[in-house]
């Protein structure tokens, strides 16, 4: 997870913290009822969306690096250096 941790921004952490605080307040206020399960679902969906965003960011960076490698290989093939 350390590789993903650097791809999660401060706003995402803030969303998780705020959602967790709201979940805790709902748990205290409502007790262990059906509504608490709905609050837990909202929290889990928020976390899942943030993790999916981080994974998409990592995948996009890897794709960009691979495309750069392909581009440099094509340039070397198109313009070979002549040695004399």
Protein Blocks (a to p, Z undefined) as FASTA:
>chain_A
ZZmmmmpcfklmmmmmmmmmmmmmmmmmnopafklmmmmmmmmmmmmmmmmmmmmmmmmm
mmmmmmmmmmmmmmmmmmccddZZ
